[in-house]
Amino acid sequence: MPSLDNVPRQPTPPVELLFERYIRPGRPVVLTDLLDGQPLRVLDTQERAAEQLAHMVLGVSGNFANESLAGRWPERREMSLRDYLELVRQQPATRDYCYLETPPPALAGLYEAPQLCDHRGSGDTTSLVFLGNAGNYSHLHYDEDLRDVLMFQVFGRKRYVMMPPSASHKLHPLVAPGVVRTSDVCLQHMSQSEQLEFLRYAGAWDVVLEPGETLLMPFGYWHYVEYVDTALSVNFRMGRSAEVRALSALMPQPSVFMQALARHYSDETALSPQARSVLGSLLALGPTPDDDLLHRGVLDAFDALCAGSWDRPHALAFAALRGQVLRQPR
Ligand SMILES: O=C(O)CCC(=O)C(=O)O
Protein backbone atom coordinates (compact mmCIF):
# COMPACT_ATOMS: atom_id res chain seq x y z
CA MET A 1 0.00 0.00 0.00
CA PRO A 2 1.89 3.13 -1.12
CA SER A 3 1.49 6.10 1.21
CA LEU A 4 3.54 9.21 1.97
CA ASP A 5 4.12 7.68 5.40
CA ASN A 6 4.95 11.09 6.86
CA VAL A 7 3.16 11.02 10.23
CA PRO A 8 5.54 10.60 13.19
CA ARG A 9 5.05 7.67 15.59
CA GLN A 10 5.89 7.81 19.28
CA PRO A 11 4.85 6.56 22.72
CA THR A 12 2.24 8.79 24.40
CA PRO A 13 4.04 11.83 25.88
CA PRO A 14 2.90 13.63 29.06
CA VAL A 15 -0.42 15.33 28.38
CA GLU A 16 0.87 18.93 28.39
CA LEU A 17 3.53 18.01 25.86
CA LEU A 18 0.95 16.28 23.64
CA PHE A 19 -1.18 19.44 23.65
CA GLU A 20 1.78 21.74 23.09
CA ARG A 21 3.47 19.76 20.30
CA TYR A 22 0.51 18.23 18.46
CA ILE A 23 -3.02 19.10 19.55
CA ARG A 24 -2.87 22.92 19.74
CA PRO A 25 -0.76 23.41 16.59
CA GLY A 26 -2.83 20.77 14.73
CA ARG A 27 -0.07 18.30 13.90
CA PRO A 28 -1.03 14.64 13.37
CA VAL A 29 0.87 11.99 15.33
CA VAL A 30 0.54 8.23 15.87
CA LEU A 31 0.64 7.17 19.53
CA THR A 32 1.95 3.62 19.74
CA ASP A 33 0.76 2.71 23.23
CA LEU A 34 -2.25 4.85 24.20
CA LEU A 35 -4.60 1.93 24.91
CA ASP A 36 -1.99 -0.55 26.15
CA GLY A 37 -3.33 -2.42 29.17
CA GLN A 38 -7.02 -2.03 28.22
CA PRO A 39 -8.93 -5.27 27.43
CA LEU A 40 -9.72 -4.06 23.87
CA ARG A 41 -6.01 -4.02 23.05
CA VAL A 42 -5.84 -7.84 22.89
CA LEU A 43 -8.50 -8.09 20.13
CA ASP A 44 -5.82 -7.25 17.59
CA THR A 45 -6.83 -9.81 14.94
CA GLN A 46 -10.14 -10.39 13.21
CA GLU A 47 -10.19 -13.94 14.60
CA ARG A 48 -9.74 -12.86 18.23
CA ALA A 49 -12.41 -10.17 17.89
CA ALA A 50 -14.83 -12.55 16.15
CA GLU A 51 -14.36 -15.10 18.93
CA GLN A 52 -15.20 -12.62 21.71
CA LEU A 53 -17.72 -10.37 19.91
CA ALA A 54 -19.46 -12.71 17.41
CA HIS A 55 -22.97 -11.68 18.52
CA MET A 56 -22.32 -7.97 18.85
CA VAL A 57 -25.08 -6.13 16.94
CA LEU A 58 -23.90 -3.72 14.25
CA GLY A 59 -25.69 -1.18 12.04
CA VAL A 60 -24.63 -1.93 8.47
CA SER A 61 -25.14 0.37 5.47
CA GLY A 62 -23.41 2.06 2.58
CA ASN A 63 -20.62 4.40 3.66
CA PHE A 64 -22.00 7.75 4.86
CA ALA A 65 -19.11 9.84 3.53
CA ASN A 66 -19.58 8.33 0.05
CA GLU A 67 -23.38 8.41 -0.02
CA SER A 68 -23.45 12.03 1.15
CA LEU A 69 -21.64 12.95 -2.08
CA ALA A 70 -24.91 12.14 -3.80
CA GLY A 71 -26.94 13.90 -1.09
CA ARG A 72 -28.16 10.55 0.32
CA TRP A 73 -28.31 9.29 3.91
CA PRO A 74 -28.18 5.48 3.71
CA GLU A 75 -30.56 3.14 5.54
CA ARG A 76 -28.97 0.90 8.14
CA ARG A 77 -29.85 -2.72 8.90
CA GLU A 78 -28.92 -4.68 12.01
CA MET A 79 -26.47 -7.54 11.67
CA SER A 80 -24.14 -9.40 14.05
CA LEU A 81 -20.37 -9.14 13.68
CA ARG A 82 -20.30 -12.79 12.65
CA ASP A 83 -22.88 -12.17 9.89
CA TYR A 84 -21.04 -9.09 8.62
CA LEU A 85 -17.76 -11.03 8.38
CA GLU A 86 -19.63 -13.79 6.53
CA LEU A 87 -21.14 -11.20 4.14
CA VAL A 88 -17.62 -9.92 3.41
CA ARG A 89 -16.35 -13.49 2.83
CA GLN A 90 -19.14 -14.15 0.31
CA GLN A 91 -19.08 -10.67 -1.29
CA PRO A 92 -15.55 -9.28 -0.93
CA ALA A 93 -16.43 -6.32 -3.19
CA THR A 94 -19.29 -5.10 -0.97
CA ARG A 95 -19.10 -1.44 0.03
CA ASP A 96 -21.34 -1.99 3.05
CA TYR A 97 -19.70 -1.03 6.30
CA CYS A 98 -20.65 -0.29 9.87
CA TYR A 99 -20.62 3.06 11.61
CA LEU A 100 -22.02 3.30 15.14
CA GLU A 101 -22.56 6.43 17.23
CA THR A 102 -23.02 4.32 20.34
CA PRO A 103 -20.56 1.46 20.87
CA PRO A 104 -22.48 -1.76 21.65
CA PRO A 105 -22.18 -2.76 25.35
CA ALA A 106 -20.03 -5.84 24.55
CA LEU A 107 -17.45 -3.53 22.96
CA ALA A 108 -17.89 -0.52 25.25
CA GLY A 109 -17.11 -2.72 28.25
CA LEU A 110 -13.61 -3.36 26.88
CA TYR A 111 -12.23 0.19 26.95
CA GLU A 112 -12.38 3.58 28.58
CA ALA A 113 -11.57 6.95 27.05
CA PRO A 114 -8.04 7.96 28.06
CA GLN A 115 -8.06 10.80 30.61
CA LEU A 116 -6.28 13.15 28.26
CA CYS A 117 -9.44 13.28 26.11
CA ASP A 118 -11.00 15.50 28.76
CA HIS A 119 -7.92 17.59 29.48
CA ARG A 120 -9.92 20.72 28.63
CA GLY A 121 -12.51 19.78 31.25
CA SER A 122 -15.63 19.93 29.08
CA GLY A 123 -16.67 16.41 30.13
CA ASP A 124 -18.23 15.55 26.77
CA THR A 125 -15.87 13.10 25.07
CA THR A 126 -17.73 10.75 22.72
CA SER A 127 -16.71 7.52 20.99
CA LEU A 128 -17.65 6.13 17.56
CA VAL A 129 -17.08 2.70 15.98
CA PHE A 130 -16.10 1.94 12.35
CA LEU A 131 -15.88 -1.50 10.75
CA GLY A 132 -15.33 -2.10 7.03
CA ASN A 133 -13.82 -4.57 4.61
CA ALA A 134 -10.63 -4.42 2.54
CA GLY A 135 -11.19 -2.09 -0.43
CA ASN A 136 -13.77 0.06 1.39
CA TYR A 137 -13.04 3.77 1.72
CA SER A 138 -14.45 7.02 3.07
CA HIS A 139 -14.51 9.87 0.57
CA LEU A 140 -12.58 13.05 1.42
CA HIS A 141 -14.53 15.17 3.93
CA TYR A 142 -14.23 17.02 7.24
CA ASP A 143 -16.32 16.49 10.36
CA GLU A 144 -19.01 18.75 11.70
CA ASP A 145 -18.25 18.72 15.41
CA LEU A 146 -14.82 20.43 15.34
CA ARG A 147 -13.33 17.92 17.77
CA ASP A 148 -9.78 16.60 17.84
CA VAL A 149 -10.07 12.87 17.28
CA LEU A 150 -8.01 9.97 18.59
CA MET A 151 -8.61 7.00 16.27
CA PHE A 152 -7.64 3.64 17.80
CA GLN A 153 -7.06 0.73 15.45
CA VAL A 154 -8.41 -2.47 17.02
CA PHE A 155 -7.66 -4.96 14.22
CA GLY A 156 -6.74 -4.73 10.53
CA ARG A 157 -4.91 -1.83 8.86
CA LYS A 158 -6.37 1.45 7.60
CA ARG A 159 -4.80 4.27 5.66
CA TYR A 160 -5.61 7.82 6.81
CA VAL A 161 -4.91 10.80 4.56
CA MET A 162 -5.36 14.24 6.16
CA MET A 163 -5.09 17.83 4.93
CA PRO A 164 -5.38 21.00 7.01
CA PRO A 165 -8.17 23.54 6.39
CA SER A 166 -5.49 25.85 4.94
CA ALA A 167 -5.41 23.45 1.94
CA SER A 168 -9.17 23.76 1.29
CA HIS A 169 -8.65 25.95 -1.79
CA LYS A 170 -6.83 23.01 -3.43
CA LEU A 171 -9.59 20.51 -2.63
CA HIS A 172 -12.59 21.86 -4.52
CA PRO A 173 -14.99 21.89 -1.56
CA LEU A 174 -18.62 21.17 -2.52
CA VAL A 175 -21.10 23.59 -1.03
CA ALA A 176 -24.42 22.56 -2.59
CA PRO A 177 -27.17 21.75 -0.05
CA GLY A 178 -26.84 18.18 1.24
CA VAL A 179 -23.20 17.76 0.20
CA VAL A 180 -21.52 20.09 2.65
CA ARG A 181 -18.16 19.18 4.25
CA THR A 182 -17.25 17.20 1.15
CA SER A 183 -14.62 17.60 -1.58
CA ASP A 184 -15.00 17.15 -5.31
CA VAL A 185 -11.57 15.48 -5.40
CA CYS A 186 -12.06 11.71 -5.70
CA LEU A 187 -8.79 10.26 -4.40
CA GLN A 188 -10.42 6.82 -4.63
CA HIS A 189 -10.53 7.03 -8.42
CA MET A 190 -6.93 8.20 -8.99
CA SER A 191 -4.03 6.00 -10.01
CA GLN A 192 -1.44 5.50 -7.25
CA SER A 193 1.02 7.91 -8.86
CA GLU A 194 -1.65 10.60 -9.51
CA GLN A 195 -2.82 10.24 -5.94
CA LEU A 196 0.63 10.63 -4.37
CA GLU A 197 1.40 13.59 -6.61
CA PHE A 198 -1.87 15.25 -5.60
CA LEU A 199 -1.25 14.56 -1.90
CA ARG A 200 2.20 16.19 -2.09
CA TYR A 201 0.64 19.23 -3.83
CA ALA A 202 -2.04 19.48 -1.11
CA GLY A 203 0.48 19.13 1.75
CA ALA A 204 -1.18 15.94 3.03
CA TRP A 205 -0.32 13.80 6.00
CA ASP A 206 -0.63 10.12 5.14
CA VAL A 207 -0.20 7.00 7.26
CA VAL A 208 -1.24 3.34 7.42
CA LEU A 209 -2.42 2.70 10.98
CA GLU A 210 -1.56 -0.73 12.45
CA PRO A 211 -3.53 -2.60 15.15
CA GLY A 212 -2.82 -1.15 18.60
CA GLU A 213 -1.90 2.31 17.26
CA THR A 214 -3.87 5.54 17.76
CA LEU A 215 -3.88 8.45 15.33
CA LEU A 216 -4.43 12.04 16.39
CA MET A 217 -6.54 13.77 13.70
CA PRO A 218 -6.66 17.49 14.48
CA PHE A 219 -10.10 19.08 14.32
CA GLY A 220 -11.24 20.59 11.06
CA TYR A 221 -8.82 18.48 9.02
CA TRP A 222 -9.98 16.98 5.75
CA HIS A 223 -9.63 13.21 5.76
CA TYR A 224 -9.86 10.32 3.34
CA VAL A 225 -9.74 6.74 4.66
CA GLU A 226 -8.89 3.46 2.90
CA TYR A 227 -9.46 0.04 4.41
CA VAL A 228 -6.33 -1.99 3.64
CA ASP A 229 -7.74 -5.04 5.45
CA THR A 230 -11.08 -5.79 7.05
CA ALA A 231 -10.61 -3.43 9.96
CA LEU A 232 -12.25 -2.23 13.18
CA SER A 233 -11.54 1.13 14.82
CA VAL A 234 -12.97 3.03 17.75
CA ASN A 235 -12.37 6.72 18.11
CA PHE A 236 -12.47 9.24 20.93
CA ARG A 237 -13.83 12.63 19.99
CA MET A 238 -12.11 14.88 22.49
CA GLY A 239 -13.52 17.68 24.58
CA ARG A 240 -13.24 21.11 22.93
CA SER A 241 -12.21 24.51 24.25
CA ALA A 242 -15.07 26.86 25.22
CA GLU A 243 -14.33 28.98 22.13
CA VAL A 244 -14.52 26.06 19.66
CA ARG A 245 -17.65 24.72 21.39
CA ALA A 246 -19.30 28.10 20.94
CA LEU A 247 -18.33 28.26 17.25
CA SER A 248 -19.64 24.75 16.69
CA ALA A 249 -22.95 25.59 18.38
CA LEU A 250 -23.27 28.73 16.23
CA MET A 251 -22.83 26.79 12.96
CA PRO A 252 -23.52 23.06 13.50
CA GLN A 253 -22.68 22.31 9.83
CA PRO A 254 -19.48 24.36 9.52
CA SER A 255 -18.78 25.93 6.13
CA VAL A 256 -15.26 25.74 4.78
CA PHE A 257 -14.76 29.28 6.13
CA MET A 258 -15.82 28.26 9.64
CA GLN A 259 -13.59 25.18 9.34
CA ALA A 260 -10.56 27.45 8.75
CA LEU A 261 -11.64 30.13 11.20
CA ALA A 262 -12.10 27.69 14.08
CA ARG A 263 -8.45 26.61 13.85
CA HIS A 264 -7.54 30.11 15.05
CA TYR A 265 -9.08 29.10 18.38
CA SER A 266 -7.24 25.78 18.73
CA ASP A 267 -4.85 27.24 21.30
CA GLU A 268 -7.14 28.73 23.91
CA THR A 269 -4.10 29.52 26.07
CA ALA A 270 -2.73 32.07 23.58
CA LEU A 271 -5.63 33.95 21.97
CA SER A 272 -4.78 37.43 20.71
CA PRO A 273 -6.97 40.40 21.69
CA GLN A 274 -8.02 40.57 18.01
CA ALA A 275 -9.10 36.89 18.01
CA ARG A 276 -11.15 37.50 21.17
CA SER A 277 -12.83 40.56 19.76
CA VAL A 278 -13.62 38.84 16.42
CA LEU A 279 -15.13 35.93 18.34
CA GLY A 280 -17.22 38.27 20.49
CA SER A 281 -18.70 40.00 17.41
CA LEU A 282 -19.44 36.71 15.70
CA LEU A 283 -21.10 35.10 18.72
CA ALA A 284 -23.22 38.24 19.20
CA LEU A 285 -25.10 37.14 16.07
CA GLY A 286 -26.37 34.37 18.33
CA PRO A 287 -28.27 31.38 17.05
CA THR A 288 -30.13 32.72 14.02
CA PRO A 289 -32.33 31.17 11.34
CA ASP A 290 -30.88 33.75 8.90
CA ASP A 291 -28.23 31.66 7.12
CA ASP A 292 -26.96 34.57 5.05
CA LEU A 293 -26.41 36.71 8.14
CA LEU A 294 -24.47 33.88 9.74
CA HIS A 295 -22.39 33.19 6.63
CA ARG A 296 -21.58 36.89 6.27
CA GLY A 297 -20.51 37.06 9.92
CA VAL A 298 -18.26 34.04 9.46
CA LEU A 299 -16.80 35.53 6.25
CA ASP A 300 -16.03 38.82 8.04
CA ALA A 301 -14.32 36.92 10.87
CA PHE A 302 -12.45 34.77 8.34
CA ASP A 303 -11.27 37.90 6.49
CA ALA A 304 -10.10 39.49 9.73
CA LEU A 305 -8.08 36.50 10.91
CA CYS A 306 -7.23 34.35 7.88
CA ALA A 307 -6.94 36.56 4.79
CA GLY A 308 -3.43 37.77 5.68
CA SER A 309 -2.05 34.33 4.84
CA TRP A 310 -3.62 34.13 1.36
CA ASP A 311 -1.61 33.82 -1.80
CA ARG A 312 -3.28 34.70 -5.12
CA PRO A 313 -4.59 31.23 -6.16
CA HIS A 314 -5.81 30.77 -2.60
CA ALA A 315 -7.68 34.08 -2.67
CA LEU A 316 -9.23 33.39 -6.07
CA ALA A 317 -10.44 29.92 -5.09
CA PHE A 318 -12.00 31.30 -1.91
CA ALA A 319 -13.58 34.21 -3.79
CA ALA A 320 -15.38 31.65 -5.97
CA LEU A 321 -16.57 29.69 -2.94
CA ARG A 322 -17.70 32.80 -1.15
CA GLY A 323 -20.24 33.45 -3.89
CA GLN A 324 -21.62 29.96 -3.46
CA VAL A 325 -22.24 30.12 0.29
CA LEU A 326 -24.11 33.44 0.06
CA ARG A 327 -27.48 33.73 -1.61
CA GLN A 328 -27.44 37.55 -1.77
CA PRO A 329 -24.52 39.50 -3.29
CA ARG A 330 -22.78 42.01 -1.02
O1 LIG B 1 -12.58 5.26 9.64
C1 LIG B 1 -13.51 5.45 8.87
O2 LIG B 1 -14.06 4.56 8.24
C2 LIG B 1 -14.01 6.83 8.65
C3 LIG B 1 -13.57 7.75 9.73
C4 LIG B 1 -14.10 9.10 9.51
O3 LIG B 1 -14.32 9.53 8.41
C5 LIG B 1 -14.36 9.97 10.62
O4 LIG B 1 -14.01 9.66 11.77
O5 LIG B 1 -14.96 11.04 10.38
The ligand as a MOL file (V3000), in Angstrom:
LIG
                    3D

  0  0  0     0  0            999 V3000
M  V30 BEGIN CTAB
M  V30 COUNTS 10 9 0 0 0
M  V30 BEGIN ATOM
M  V30 1 O -12.5750 5.2630 9.6390 0
M  V30 2 C -13.5110 5.4540 8.8660 0
M  V30 3 O -14.0550 4.5610 8.2380 0
M  V30 4 C -14.0110 6.8290 8.6520 0
M  V30 5 C -13.5740 7.7520 9.7310 0
M  V30 6 C -14.0980 9.1010 9.5090 0
M  V30 7 O -14.3200 9.5320 8.4090 0
M  V30 8 C -14.3640 9.9660 10.6220 0
M  V30 9 O -14.0110 9.6570 11.7680 0
M  V30 10 O -14.9570 11.0430 10.3770 0
M  V30 END ATOM
M  V30 BEGIN BOND
M  V30 1 2 1 2
M  V30 2 1 2 3
M  V30 3 1 2 4
M  V30 4 1 4 5
M  V30 5 1 5 6
M  V30 6 2 6 7
M  V30 7 1 6 8
M  V30 8 2 8 9
M  V30 9 1 8 10
M  V30 END BOND
M  V30 END CTAB
M  END
